[in-house]
Amino acid sequence: MRQEKPLGPCPLCGRDMVPGASVDRHHWVPKSQGGTDMVFLHRICHRKIHSVLTEKEIARGYSTPEALRTHPQITAFLKWVARRPPEFMGRHRSPAGKRKRR
């Protein structure tokens, strides 16, 4: 049986990452804003970032894990997700800036 290389801790929440569906790639500066640097994050952490912030907001002021941790909604999320297992994949609202108009 082939064992996959450990991914280490999530740069945002610090929980261990398990290779598979619970992990996504994330660009600290979104590709649409000219970003190229990519890292792995938990899928739930990645989705939370994009559910709270637009790509422009990420590029302008939240393009590092340290900056993201200062955002009040991300801070509350990190406190909540700390009690979840590494493979946990919850749901989030539509990404910021892409919500349907009523």
N, C-alpha and C positions, 0 to 999 in steps of 0.2 A: 504494500500500500504506500502510495506516494504522499508524503506530508508536505503541506504548503508552508512557505516561508511566513513566519509571523509578521504582522503588519505594524505591531507596536501600538502605542496609545494614540487615541484620536487627538489631533492637535487642538480641537475645540473643547471637548468635554473631559479628556484625559482617561476615559475608560479604554480598556484593551479592545482592539479591533480583530474580528474573526473573519478570515477570507470568505467571500461569498456574497450573497444578496444583501447583507446588512451594511455593505461598504460601497461608497460612491467616490468618484473623482470630483474635485472641486478646484476651480481657479480662484486664487485669492482676489485677483482683479478679473472680473468676468471677461471672457473672450470678446464679447460685444463692445467692451470698453478698452480693448487692446491688450488684455492680459495673456500671459503665456505660462506662468508658473502654476503647476498643478500639484495637488497633494491628495491623499486619501483621507476621507472622513467617514464617520458613521452616516448611513443614508438618512437617518432621522435628524441628525445634526445638520446635514447639508440641506435637507428640506426645510428645516426650521429657519435657517438663514434666509432662504429665498421666499419663505412665507411672510417674513417680517420686513425685509428690505428689498428695494428695487436694485437692479444692477448698477444704476448710477450712484445710488447711496452707498452700495458696497465699495465701488471704485473710489468714491470721494472721501470716505471716512471710516470704512469698516473692512479694510483689505488685509487685516492681520487677525490672528486669533485673539491677541491681547485687546485690540480695539473692539472686536465683536463681543467680548466678555463684558464690556462696559455698557452695552445697550441693555436697558431695563428688561425688555422681553426675553432677550437671550440669557440674561442673568437668571431670571426666574425659570426658564426652560432648563438650564444647566443644573440648577438645584433639583428640579423634578427628575430629570433623566439620570442623575447620579445613582438613583435607587433601582434602575432598570438593568437587566442583563445586557451584555455586549451585542447580542443578536437581535435585541428588541427593535421592531420597526413599527412605529405608530403612524398616525395620519395627521396631516396638517391642512389648513385651509389653502385655497389657491394662492399661488405666488403673488407677492406684492406687485402692483402695477399691471396684473393680468386678471384682476377680478372682473366678473361679469357685471355689467351695468343693469340696474333694474328699472 
